[in-house]
Amino acid sequence: MLKTLNPAPGAGAGRIRGSSWRTLLSPPLTGAENMACDVALMERARATGEAVVRVYSWTAPTLSFGRNQKTAGYDPTRLAQAGIDVVRRPTGGRAILHHREITYSVTAPVDAAGSIADEYSWINALLVRALRAMGVPAEIAAPAGRAPAPDAKPCFASATAGEITAGGRKLVGSAQYREAGSMLQHGSVLVEDDQSAISALSGAARPSQPATLHAALGRAPQPRELYESLGAVMAEDGVRCEPLTLEATEDSMRLHIPTFENPEWTWRR
């Protein structure tokens, strides 16, 4: 159980160097476009010193592999026949099916000596507060062994210390990546349980049933609701957030889309 859910006002700017914050609610994009947008926002963080909280969705069901995850057991033809696109994330972790879920990202400039654990904890505390404001009984998982290796299993197979759960089951799967003075943390908040489809497509053991927003709320919230809740809890902490539009990253996005569309990147392991 998380003891302190309210970071002190401006705590995010202390751990994540962004002197100002922006929020971005994106329209549905392809897998390659979504990953390219997050990378473009990392570049923007380095150039402007601004941090961005982004909430987004996907134009089609998309399986995302972690940066160093092995793809053994996954068949590109079978995935295509099932109508599932595939992309490899710039961050680590295990496979996630992005379909009936809401995805968030936080991009920000960071100090080289900054603590990944501190940033991860602050962002997750922010998410917990936003989810609780929506009526979801979210909490931080207690320590329960080492984090799983980046194998072919689904991300939601189990919860590890520091991850967000509801009713003892994993609700949010997140991962973080740093490069050249900026960071990206993004993750998936399940609305419905589609993750069992990963096991059916890969041959991996069926994971335990994760938590979902629909089960917690009795309805399926839209991305805007999480977006507005995140902005509200940041405002409570005195963190002023100005809205950002997707046009601010479009030129940089276009440069990165070919990387995430390239099968040599997607299926490299």
C-alpha positions in Angstrom: 0.0 0.0 0.0 1.4 3.4 -0.9 1.9 5.5 2.2 2.1 8.9 0.6 0.0 9.5 -2.5 0.4 13.3 -2.7 3.8 14.4 -4.0 4.7 17.8 -2.6 3.7 20.7 -4.9 6.2 20.8 -7.7 7.7 17.4 -6.7 7.6 16.3 -10.3 9.8 19.2 -11.4 12.3 18.3 -8.7 12.7 14.7 -9.8 12.0 15.3 -13.5 13.7 18.5 -14.5 10.9 19.9 -16.6 10.4 23.5 -15.4 7.0 23.5 -17.0 4.4 20.8 -17.9 2.1 20.3 -20.9 -0.7 17.8 -21.5 -1.6 16.1 -24.8 -4.7 14.1 -25.6 -3.9 12.4 -28.9 -6.4 11.1 -31.5 -6.1 7.3 -32.3 -2.8 6.6 -34.2 -1.1 3.5 -35.6 1.4 1.7 -33.5 4.3 3.2 -35.4 2.8 6.7 -35.2 2.3 6.3 -31.4 5.8 5.2 -30.7 7.2 7.8 -33.0 5.2 10.5 -31.2 6.6 9.4 -27.8 10.2 9.5 -29.2 9.5 12.9 -30.7 8.2 14.2 -27.3 11.5 12.9 -25.8 13.4 15.1 -28.3 11.1 18.0 -27.6 11.8 17.6 -23.9 15.5 18.0 -24.5 15.0 21.0 -26.8 12.5 22.9 -24.7 12.9 21.7 -21.1 9.2 21.0 -21.0 7.6 17.7 -19.7 4.5 16.3 -21.3 1.8 14.0 -20.0 0.1 12.4 -22.9 -3.0 10.1 -23.1 -3.7 8.2 -26.3 -5.3 5.3 -28.1 -4.7 3.1 -31.2 -6.4 2.9 -34.6 -6.3 -0.9 -34.6 -5.5 -3.7 -32.1 -1.7 -3.6 -31.8 0.7 -5.9 -30.1 3.7 -4.1 -28.8 7.0 -5.9 -27.8 9.4 -4.5 -25.3 12.6 -3.1 -26.6 14.6 -6.3 -25.7 11.9 -8.8 -25.7 12.3 -12.0 -27.7 9.6 -12.7 -30.2 9.9 -16.5 -30.3 6.5 -18.1 -30.6 4.9 -15.1 -32.3 3.9 -15.6 -36.0 3.7 -12.4 -38.1 1.3 -14.1 -40.5 -1.0 -15.4 -37.8 -1.1 -11.9 -36.1 -2.0 -10.3 -39.4 -4.8 -12.8 -40.1 -6.2 -12.0 -36.6 -6.2 -8.3 -37.6 -3.5 -7.4 -35.1 -0.8 -4.9 -36.0 2.7 -5.2 -34.4 5.2 -2.7 -33.2 8.3 -2.7 -30.9 8.4 -0.1 -28.2 11.5 2.0 -27.4 11.0 1.0 -23.7 11.5 -2.4 -22.2 9.1 -4.9 -20.7 6.9 -7.6 -22.1 4.2 -7.8 -24.8 1.0 -5.8 -24.4 -2.1 -5.9 -26.6 -3.3 -2.3 -27.1 -7.0 -2.5 -27.9 -9.6 -2.0 -25.2 -7.2 0.0 -23.0 -5.9 3.6 -22.5 -2.3 4.4 -22.9 -0.4 7.2 -21.2 3.1 8.5 -21.5 5.3 11.0 -19.6 8.3 12.6 -21.4 10.7 15.0 -19.7 14.2 16.2 -19.5 16.2 14.5 -16.7 19.4 14.9 -14.9 22.0 12.2 -15.5 22.2 11.6 -11.8 18.4 11.4 -11.4 16.9 8.3 -9.9 14.8 6.1 -12.3 13.1 4.6 -9.3 12.1 8.0 -7.9 10.7 9.1 -11.3 8.9 5.8 -11.8 7.4 6.1 -8.3 6.3 9.7 -8.7 4.6 9.0 -12.0 2.9 5.9 -10.7 1.7 7.9 -7.6 0.2 10.4 -9.9 -1.6 7.7 -11.9 -2.9 6.1 -8.7 -4.4 9.4 -7.6 -5.9 10.1 -11.0 -7.5 6.6 -11.1 -8.8 6.9 -7.5 -10.4 10.3 -8.4 -12.2 8.4 -11.2 -13.5 5.8 -8.6 -10.9 3.1 -9.3 -9.5 1.4 -6.1 -5.9 1.6 -7.4 -2.8 1.0 -5.3 0.9 0.3 -5.6 2.0 -3.4 -5.5 4.2 -4.4 -2.5 7.6 -6.0 -3.1 7.1 -9.6 -4.3 10.3 -10.8 -5.9 12.4 -9.7 -8.8 11.1 -8.1 -12.0 10.5 -10.6 -14.8 13.0 -11.1 -17.6 12.0 -9.7 -21.0 10.8 -13.1 -22.3 7.8 -13.8 -24.6 5.2 -13.7 -21.8 2.5 -11.0 -21.7 3.1 -7.9 -19.6 0.0 -8.5 -17.5 1.0 -12.0 -16.5 1.9 -10.8 -13.0 2.5 -7.6 -11.0 5.8 -6.7 -9.6 6.8 -4.2 -6.8 5.8 -0.6 -7.6 3.3 -1.5 -10.3 -0.3 -0.3 -10.1 -3.0 -2.9 -9.1 -6.6 -3.0 -8.2 -8.0 -5.7 -5.9 -4.6 -7.4 -5.9 -4.4 -7.8 -9.7 -2.3 -5.8 -12.2 -4.1 -2.9 -13.8 -1.3 -0.8 -15.4 1.8 -2.1 -17.2 4.5 0.6 -17.5 8.1 0.8 -18.7 10.7 3.6 -18.8 13.6 4.6 -21.1 16.2 7.3 -21.0 18.4 8.7 -23.7 20.6 11.8 -24.0 19.1 13.7 -21.1 15.4 12.9 -21.5 13.1 10.1 -20.4 10.0 8.4 -21.6 7.7 6.4 -19.3 4.6 5.0 -20.9 2.1 2.3 -20.1 -1.2 0.6 -20.6 -4.3 0.9 -18.4 -6.7 -1.9 -19.1 -10.3 -1.1 -19.8 -11.2 -4.7 -20.7 -9.1 -7.9 -20.4 -7.8 -8.6 -24.0 -4.4 -9.8 -22.8 -5.4 -13.5 -22.8 -5.3 -13.2 -26.6 -1.5 -12.8 -26.4 -1.2 -16.3 -24.9 -3.5 -17.8 -27.6 -1.3 -16.2 -30.3 2.1 -17.0 -28.8 1.6 -20.3 -27.1 2.6 -18.9 -23.7 0.8 -20.0 -20.6 -2.5 -18.1 -20.0 -1.8 -15.3 -17.4 -3.9 -14.7 -14.4 -6.8 -12.4 -15.0 -5.7 -8.8 -14.7 -7.8 -5.9 -13.2 -9.8 -3.7 -15.6 -11.4 -0.3 -15.4 -14.7 -1.8 -16.5 -14.7 -4.2 -13.6 -13.8 -1.4 -11.2 -16.3 1.2 -12.5 -19.0 -0.9 -14.1 -18.4 1.0 -17.4 -15.7 1.6 -20.0 -14.2 5.1 -19.5 -12.9 7.0 -22.5 -9.3 8.3 -22.7 -10.4 11.9 -22.1 -11.6 10.9 -18.6 -8.1 9.8 -17.5 -6.6 12.8 -19.3 -8.7 15.2 -17.4 -8.2 13.4 -14.1 -4.4 13.5 -14.5 -4.6 17.2 -15.2 -6.7 17.8 -12.1 -4.5 16.0 -9.7 -1.4 17.8 -11.0 -3.2 21.1 -10.6 -3.9 20.1 -6.9 -0.1 19.9 -6.5 0.4 23.3 -7.9 1.8 21.9 -11.2 0.4 24.1 -14.0 -0.1 22.3 -17.3 -0.8 24.0 -20.6 -2.4 21.9 -23.4 -0.2 20.8 -26.3 -1.4 19.8 -29.8 -0.1 16.9 -31.9 1.0 19.4 -34.5 3.9 20.4 -32.2 5.5 17.0 -32.8 4.5 16.1 -36.4 7.7 17.0 -38.2 9.8 15.0 -35.7 7.2 12.1 -35.7 7.5 11.7 -39.5 11.3 11.2 -39.1 10.8 8.3 -36.7 7.8 6.5 -38.1 9.9 4.5 -40.7 11.9 3.0 -37.8 8.9 1.7 -36.1 7.3 0.4 -39.3 10.5 -1.5 -40.2 10.2 -5.3 -39.7 13.9 -5.5 -39.0 13.3 -3.4 -35.8 10.1 -5.1 -34.9 11.3 -8.6 -35.3 14.9 -8.1 -34.4 15.0 -10.6 -31.5 
